[in-house]
Amino acid sequence: MSEAASAHPAPPSMGRVLVRPKWLGVLALALVVASVFAWLGRWQLESAFLSLEHGRTVAQESTQPPVGLGELAQPQQRVADAAVGRQVTFAGVVDARDFDVVAERLQGERLGYWVIGHVAVTDDEAGGSGAAEVAPGLAVAVGWTEDAASATELATRLQASAGDGELELSGRLEYGQAPQVNRGDDAQALTAMAPTHLINRWAEPAAQNYGIYVSLDEPSMLAVLGPASGSGELEAITPQALEAPQLNWLNIFYAIEWALFAGFAIFMWWRLARDEYEKERREAAEAPSVLAEQLKRDRLKAMLDERTKGEALRLD
């Protein structure tokens, strides 16, 4: 048995297995994958805190006095993040043909509908705009209601009764949302306040339009509604900017997930190398007995061969 043991080398240590070229290559790959996961986790974490910081900034901006729309936004141009949530004033003519309804709108914790409209901005109170025929178009959110029938009725009545005079309006500037595909029963129903999409629904869109929208305050809402205000319960929309800033826990959850994925990539490298190490240890432990068994069989075979030869000689 000692002869068999000495004929087989001792198993390598775990450290020697880990520094083999194969496992160093796997480690490099695992580190690359883990780095990507770590970067994604950091991005999610930063997004979570940026949303909190943005909420605080917007809340601070909401306390500032209103300014002319033209000081913060121009047609066909992006707006600065700091402009979102600011109170703005402007004058314009409401296009009675373009009142519509947007579904799935939250008012605090209540889900309902927005009545929205289209205003030709004749005076952005910063020296811009012009006559209604050539004035840039602006999407406005008029008000909120919990009932779909009331929202539809009000939009219909406004289309029939809204005046064509210039109105002095004010409200809160908000980012335009991305268009959404409606997969419900009514493919034409709106579920997002997306000015870039609304332009295609307007009866007579202007050559230039704003990419943002304005959520009208209560006095402006009532001015737009006019005689149609009694056709349904309509509330001024709760400004997003006044909601308490909150940490985005979904981003935090995703960041934790990416961190776990990064750790798992390193763990897989170590686990695979460990499996090879344990396999070689088992083979090394079993090798002496296997070799001894092989030697025993070889000796037995040699003895049988000698006996066979001896019997053959006696027969001769």
HUVENCOR-V648606 format. One record per residue. N is the residue number from 1. SS is DSSP state (@ for helix, = for strand, . for the rest). PSI is psi as a letter, one per 30 degrees, with the letter a starting at -180 (999 if undefined). BURIAL is b if it has 16 or more other C-alpha atoms within 10 Angstrom, else e. Layout:
n:ss:psi:burial
N:SS:PSI:BURIAL
N:SS:PSI:BURIAL
//
This chain:
n:ss:psi:burial
1:.:e:e
2:@:e:e
3:@:e:e
4:@:e:b
5:@:e:b
6:@:f:e
7:.:f:e
8:.:k:e
9:.:l:e
10:.:k:e
11:.:k:b
12:.:l:e
13:.:l:e
14:@:e:e
15:@:e:e
16:@:e:e
17:@:e:b
18:@:f:b
19:.:g:e
20:.:k:e
21:@:e:e
22:@:e:e
23:@:f:b
24:@:e:e
25:@:e:e
26:@:e:b
27:@:e:b
28:@:e:e
29:@:e:e
30:@:e:b
31:@:e:b
32:@:e:e
33:@:e:b
34:@:e:b
35:@:e:b
36:@:e:e
37:@:e:b
38:@:e:b
39:@:e:b
40:@:e:b
41:@:e:b
42:@:e:b
43:@:e:e
44:@:e:b
45:@:e:b
46:@:e:e
47:@:e:b
48:@:e:b
49:@:f:b
50:@:e:e
51:@:e:b
52:@:e:b
53:@:e:e
54:@:e:b
55:@:e:b
56:@:e:b
57:@:e:b
58:@:e:b
59:@:e:b
60:@:e:e
61:@:e:b
62:@:f:b
63:.:f:e
64:.:l:e
65:.:l:e
66:.:l:e
67:=:l:b
68:=:k:b
69:@:e:b
70:@:f:b
71:@:f:e
72:@:f:b
73:.:k:b
74:.:l:b
75:.:k:b
76:.:g:e
77:.:l:e
78:.:l:e
79:.:l:b
80:.:k:e
81:@:e:e
82:@:f:e
83:@:f:b
84:.:k:b
85:.:f:b
86:.:k:b
87:=:k:b
88:=:l:b
89:=:l:b
90:=:l:b
91:=:k:b
92:=:l:b
93:=:k:b
94:=:k:b
95:.:j:b
96:@:f:b
97:@:f:b
98:@:g:b
99:.:k:b
100:=:l:b
101:=:k:b
102:=:k:b
103:=:l:b
104:=:h:e
105:=:k:b
106:=:k:b
107:=:j:b
108:.:c:e
109:.:g:e
110:=:k:e
111:=:k:e
112:=:b:b
113:=:k:b
114:=:k:b
115:=:k:b
116:=:l:b
117:=:a:b
118:=:k:b
119:=:k:b
120:=:j:b
121:=:j:b
122:=:f:b
123:=:j:b
124:.:g:b
125:.:g:b
126:.:g:e
127:.:g:e
128:.:a:e
129:.:a:b
130:.:b:e
131:.:l:e
132:.:e:b
133:.:f:e
134:.:g:e
135:.:k:b
136:.:k:b
137:=:k:b
138:=:k:b
139:=:k:b
140:=:k:b
141:=:j:b
142:=:e:b
143:=:l:b
144:=:k:b
145:=:l:b
146:.:f:b
147:.:k:e
148:@:e:b
149:@:e:e
150:@:e:b
151:@:e:b
152:@:e:b
153:@:e:b
154:@:e:b
155:@:e:b
156:@:e:b
157:@:e:b
158:@:e:b
159:@:e:b
160:@:f:e
161:@:f:e
162:.:k:b
163:.:l:b
164:.:g:e
165:.:l:e
166:=:k:b
167:=:k:b
168:=:j:e
169:=:l:b
170:=:l:b
171:=:a:b
172:=:k:b
173:=:k:b
174:=:l:b
175:.:k:b
176:.:k:b
177:.:l:b
178:.:k:e
179:.:k:e
180:.:k:e
181:.:k:e
182:.:j:e
183:.:g:e
184:.:a:e
185:.:e:e
186:.:j:e
187:.:f:e
188:.:f:e
189:.:k:e
190:=:k:b
191:.:g:b
192:.:k:b
193:.:i:b
194:.:j:b
195:@:e:b
196:@:f:b
197:@:e:b
198:@:e:b
199:@:e:b
200:@:f:e
201:@:f:e
202:.:k:b
203:.:e:e
204:.:i:e
205:.:k:b
206:.:l:b
207:.:e:e
208:.:k:b
209:=:l:b
210:=:k:b
211:=:f:b
212:=:l:b
213:=:l:b
214:=:k:b
215:=:j:b
216:=:k:b
217:.:l:b
218:@:e:b
219:@:e:e
220:@:e:b
221:@:e:b
222:@:e:b
223:@:e:e
224:@:e:b
225:@:e:b
226:@:b:e
227:@:f:e
228:@:g:b
229:@:f:b
230:@:g:e
231:@:f:e
232:.:l:e
233:.:j:e
234:.:k:b
235:=:k:b
236:.:k:b
237:.:k:b
238:.:j:b
239:.:k:b
240:@:e:b
241:@:f:b
242:@:f:b
243:.:k:e
244:.:k:e
245:.:k:b
246:.:k:e
247:.:k:b
248:.:j:b
249:@:f:e
250:@:e:e
251:@:e:b
252:@:e:b
253:@:e:e
254:@:e:b
255:@:e:b
256:@:e:b
257:@:e:b
258:@:e:b
259:@:e:b
260:@:e:e
261:@:e:b
262:@:e:b
263:@:e:b
264:@:e:b
265:@:e:b
266:@:e:b
267:@:e:e
268:@:e:e
269:@:e:b
270:@:e:b
271:@:e:e
272:@:e:e
273:@:e:b
274:@:e:b
275:@:e:e
276:@:e:e
277:@:e:b
278:@:e:b
279:@:e:e
280:@:e:b
281:@:e:b
282:@:e:e
283:@:e:e
284:@:e:b
285:@:e:e
286:@:f:e
287:@:e:b
288:@:e:b
289:@:e:e
290:@:e:e
291:@:e:b
292:@:e:b
293:@:e:e
294:@:e:e
295:@:e:e
296:@:e:e
297:@:e:e
298:@:e:e
299:@:e:e
300:@:e:e
301:@:e:e
302:@:e:e
303:@:e:e
304:@:e:e
305:@:e:e
306:@:e:e
307:@:e:e
308:@:e:e
309:@:e:e
310:@:e:e
311:@:e:e
312:@:e:e
313:@:e:e
314:@:e:e
315:@:e:e
316:.:999:e
//
